[in-house]
């Protein structure tokens, strides 16, 4: 019963329970809470994708395979930069965060 505590990002988790019905009720109550936006998590995941794609490029065995992987990486890098900095009428994440501070 302790396993569920490691995967739920809540500060007020119930104590471990032996009763599976009570555990189900507690998890249902936790999951009914509205999630909060995590903008830095989105950026962190984007950076993880970039690192993984760079590793894919490094592991390419032939030039055509490398070019395909590198082109994909460059497209993702461009999109990620636009998400951070903004493009067109979209402010971008950093501008939005600056406005909130």
Secondary structure, DSSP 8 states (H G I E B T S, - for coil): --HHHHH---SS-----S-HHHHHHHHHHHHTS-----HHHHHHHHHHHHHHHHHHHHH--SHHHHHHHHHHHHHHHHHHHHHHH-BTTB--HHHHHHHH-
